[in-house]
Amino acid sequence: MSGFDFSLFAQGGPVMWVLAGLALLGVMLFIERALFLHRGQIPAKAFLSGIKNALAKRRLVEALTLCEEAPGPVAAVVKAALLKANASSDDMRFHVQEAAVVELPALERRLGAIAAVAQVAPLVGLLGTIVGMITTFRAFEQGGNYALASALSAGMWQALLTAAGSLMLAIPAHLAHHFLAGRVRAIVRDMEWAGNEIMRYLLTEYRGITPSDGVTMPEIEAAKK
């Protein structure tokens, strides 16, 4: 089996180069996002268990060091809570939510560009198909009643190849966007769970807060949500 037939690619016309550029851009974006999200997703339960162990020994600085060393938004959210370990529940919740809001754009960065590649590729293919049909009809018109098949085939090749190439690009791009969006949703769920869990732990077990300590039960219940 021979390798890539560049002559077949060339028959698709200049639109094929546009599709090739979009494909290269899509691959680069996917690799960068996949690596970024892979580094940012840590085992939230195991990480939070280590934080709780440090806090149980009253080693707040050690817990903060663990957050500094761990990558990803989960560690950032937990760190925001630890920095307000002795603050009120409302103040702690505000800083945890603020940390989550800061981390979210970094997770979603460039996902829109991958979605754009998936959406634009079929339109570029349609443009190539129309250009190919125009080329075919022009050749037919110039050839009159005796237009040769070889003169007509150039435009047809261009129309078919650009349509096929655009679909070969759009389908993987859609799948890549769906995959990365799923990874982002998983990290966001970990962030929400870790934020709620560390607030609950700090307000109840770490500080041993009870209604008699001046904090009402609604405040404690709000921190659990």
C-alpha positions as CSV (number, residue, x, y, z in Angstrom):
1,M,0.0,0.0,0.0
2,S,1.5,3.3,-1.1
3,G,1.7,6.4,1.2
4,F,-0.2,9.6,1.0
5,D,-1.0,10.5,-2.6
6,F,-0.2,14.2,-2.8
7,S,-1.6,14.4,-6.4
8,L,-5.0,13.5,-5.0
9,F,-4.7,16.3,-2.4
10,A,-3.7,18.7,-5.2
11,Q,-6.8,17.8,-7.2
12,G,-8.9,19.3,-4.4
13,G,-7.7,22.8,-5.3
14,P,-6.7,25.6,-3.0
15,V,-9.5,25.0,-0.6
16,M,-7.7,21.8,0.5
17,W,-4.9,23.9,1.8
18,V,-7.4,25.9,3.9
19,L,-8.7,22.6,5.3
20,A,-5.2,21.4,6.0
21,G,-4.5,24.6,7.9
22,L,-7.6,24.2,10.0
23,A,-6.7,20.6,10.7
24,L,-3.2,21.6,11.9
25,L,-4.7,24.3,14.1
26,G,-7.3,21.9,15.5
27,V,-4.6,19.3,16.3
28,M,-2.4,21.8,18.1
29,L,-5.3,23.2,20.1
30,F,-6.5,19.7,21.1
31,I,-3.0,18.5,22.3
32,E,-2.5,21.7,24.3
33,R,-5.9,21.5,26.0
34,A,-5.7,17.8,26.6
35,L,-2.3,18.2,28.3
36,F,-3.4,21.2,30.3
37,L,-6.6,19.5,31.6
38,H,-4.7,16.3,32.3
39,R,-2.2,18.2,34.5
40,G,-5.1,20.1,36.2
41,Q,-7.2,17.1,37.1
42,I,-6.0,15.5,40.4
43,P,-7.6,12.8,42.6
44,A,-9.8,15.2,44.6
45,K,-10.7,12.7,47.4
46,A,-7.2,11.6,48.0
47,F,-5.9,15.2,47.9
48,L,-8.6,16.4,50.3
49,S,-7.9,13.5,52.6
50,G,-4.2,14.6,52.9
51,I,-5.4,18.2,53.6
52,K,-7.7,16.9,56.4
53,N,-4.9,14.8,57.9
54,A,-2.7,17.9,58.1
55,L,-5.5,20.0,59.6
56,A,-6.3,17.3,62.2
57,K,-2.8,17.8,63.5
58,R,-3.3,21.6,63.5
59,R,-0.7,22.0,60.7
60,L,-2.4,24.7,58.6
61,V,0.9,25.8,57.0
62,E,1.6,22.2,55.9
63,A,-1.9,22.0,54.4
64,L,-1.3,25.3,52.5
65,T,2.1,23.9,51.3
66,L,0.3,20.9,49.9
67,C,-2.1,23.2,48.0
68,E,0.9,25.2,46.6
69,E,2.6,22.0,45.4
70,A,-0.5,20.5,43.8
71,P,-1.5,21.7,40.3
72,G,-5.0,22.5,39.2
73,P,-8.1,24.4,40.2
74,V,-9.1,22.0,43.0
75,A,-6.0,22.9,45.0
76,A,-6.6,26.6,44.3
77,V,-10.2,26.4,45.7
78,V,-9.0,24.5,48.8
79,K,-6.2,27.0,49.4
80,A,-8.7,29.9,49.2
81,A,-10.7,28.2,52.0
82,L,-7.6,27.5,54.1
83,L,-6.5,31.1,53.9
84,K,-9.9,32.0,55.5
85,A,-9.9,29.1,58.0
86,N,-10.6,31.5,60.9
87,A,-13.0,33.8,59.0
88,S,-16.8,33.7,59.1
89,S,-18.7,31.3,56.9
90,D,-19.9,34.0,54.6
91,D,-16.4,35.4,54.1
92,M,-14.9,31.9,53.5
93,R,-17.7,31.0,51.0
94,F,-17.1,34.3,49.1
95,H,-13.4,33.6,48.7
96,V,-13.9,30.0,47.7
97,Q,-16.4,31.1,45.0
98,E,-14.1,33.8,43.9
99,A,-11.2,31.3,43.5
100,A,-13.5,29.0,41.4
101,V,-14.6,31.9,39.2
102,V,-10.9,32.8,38.5
103,E,-10.1,29.2,37.6
104,L,-13.0,28.6,35.3
105,P,-11.9,30.7,32.3
106,A,-8.5,28.9,32.2
107,L,-10.3,25.6,32.0
108,E,-12.6,26.7,29.1
109,R,-9.9,28.6,27.2
110,R,-9.5,27.6,23.5
111,L,-12.5,25.2,23.6
112,G,-14.4,27.8,21.6
113,A,-11.6,27.7,18.9
114,I,-11.9,23.9,18.6
115,A,-15.7,24.3,18.3
116,A,-15.2,26.9,15.6
117,V,-12.9,24.6,13.6
118,A,-15.6,21.9,13.7
119,Q,-18.3,24.4,12.5
120,V,-16.3,26.2,9.9
121,A,-14.8,23.1,8.2
122,P,-18.1,22.0,6.5
123,L,-18.6,25.5,5.3
124,V,-15.2,25.6,3.8
125,G,-15.9,22.2,2.2
126,L,-19.2,23.6,0.8
127,L,-17.2,26.5,-0.7
128,G,-14.8,24.0,-2.3
129,T,-17.8,22.0,-3.7
130,I,-19.4,25.1,-5.2
131,V,-16.0,26.2,-6.7
132,G,-15.6,22.8,-8.2
133,M,-19.1,22.8,-9.7
134,I,-18.4,26.2,-11.2
135,T,-15.2,24.9,-12.7
136,T,-17.1,21.9,-14.2
137,F,-19.8,24.1,-15.8
138,R,-17.2,26.5,-17.1
139,A,-15.3,23.6,-18.8
140,F,-18.6,22.2,-20.2
141,E,-19.5,25.6,-21.6
142,Q,-16.1,26.1,-23.2
143,G,-16.1,22.6,-24.6
144,G,-19.6,23.0,-26.2
145,N,-21.2,19.8,-27.3
146,Y,-17.9,18.0,-27.4
147,A,-16.5,18.7,-23.9
148,L,-14.1,15.9,-22.9
149,A,-14.6,13.9,-19.7
150,S,-11.0,14.9,-18.6
151,A,-12.0,18.6,-18.9
152,L,-15.1,18.1,-16.7
153,S,-13.5,15.7,-14.2
154,A,-11.1,18.4,-12.7
155,G,-14.0,20.4,-11.2
156,M,-15.8,17.2,-10.1
157,W,-12.7,16.0,-8.3
158,Q,-12.4,19.4,-6.6
159,A,-16.0,19.3,-5.5
160,L,-15.9,15.7,-4.1
161,L,-12.5,16.0,-2.4
162,T,-13.2,19.2,-0.6
163,A,-16.6,17.9,0.6
164,A,-14.9,14.7,1.9
165,G,-12.0,16.5,3.4
166,S,-14.2,18.9,5.3
167,L,-16.2,16.1,6.8
168,M,-13.0,14.2,7.7
169,L,-12.0,17.3,9.6
170,A,-15.3,18.3,11.2
171,I,-16.2,14.9,12.7
172,P,-13.0,14.5,14.7
173,A,-13.1,18.1,15.7
174,H,-16.6,17.7,17.1
175,L,-15.6,14.6,19.0
176,A,-12.5,16.4,20.4
177,H,-14.6,19.3,21.6
178,H,-17.1,16.9,23.2
179,F,-14.2,15.1,24.9
180,L,-12.5,18.2,26.3
181,A,-15.8,19.7,27.4
182,G,-16.4,16.5,29.4
183,R,-13.1,16.8,31.1
184,V,-13.8,20.4,32.0
185,R,-17.2,19.4,33.5
186,A,-15.4,16.7,35.6
187,I,-12.9,19.2,37.0
188,V,-15.7,21.7,37.8
189,R,-17.6,19.0,39.7
190,D,-14.4,18.2,41.6
191,M,-13.9,21.9,42.4
192,E,-17.5,22.2,43.7
193,W,-17.2,19.1,45.8
194,A,-13.8,20.0,47.2
195,G,-14.9,23.6,48.0
196,N,-18.0,22.4,49.8
197,E,-16.2,19.6,51.7
198,I,-13.3,21.8,52.9
199,M,-15.7,24.5,54.1
200,R,-17.8,21.9,56.0
201,Y,-14.7,20.5,57.6
202,L,-13.2,23.9,58.6
203,L,-16.5,25.1,60.0
204,T,-17.4,21.9,61.9
205,E,-14.5,19.6,62.7
206,Y,-11.5,21.9,62.4
207,R,-12.9,24.7,64.5
208,G,-15.4,22.6,66.3
209,I,-18.1,25.1,65.7
210,T,-21.5,24.4,67.4
211,P,-24.5,26.7,67.9
212,S,-23.2,27.6,71.3
213,D,-20.0,29.0,69.8
214,G,-21.9,31.9,68.3
215,V,-22.6,30.4,64.8
216,T,-26.1,29.4,64.1
217,M,-27.1,26.1,62.5
218,P,-28.3,27.8,59.2
219,E,-24.8,29.1,58.7
220,I,-23.3,25.7,59.2
221,E,-25.9,24.2,56.8
222,A,-25.2,26.9,54.2
223,A,-21.5,26.0,54.3
224,K,-22.4,22.4,53.5
225,K,-24.3,23.4,50.4
